[in-house]
Amino acid sequence: MNIFLHNGKDLFCKFGIKFSKMDLQTRKIEFIQEFLKLESEELIFQLEHLLKKNSSKKVSVLKPLTKKELNARIDKAEQDFASGKFISSEKLLEKYR
């Protein structure tokens, strides 16, 4: 098991008792190796979501919705709720705890 320590500037990885300073490329490789060992679909989903969330911040620029677009989204949401296509906040929170 790898234990990562961060002192504010450098990242160290513990392999048994030995500590070694890791550069960015080594950290990426270590991350990929650990990622490939994952068997939890939920954890993989969360990591994908985090990666997409962080990479989209750099690329996308949000634009305000028009009144027509906003009303269309509201109508769609009301239709989904009326037809039972929703999940309660309690169930959603249970899923991620």
Secondary structure, DSSP 8 states (H G I E B T S, - for coil): --EEEE-SS-EEEEETTEEEE--HHHHHHHHHHHHHH---HHHHHHHHHHHHHHHHHHH-------HHHHHHHHHHHHHHHHTT----HHHHHHHT-
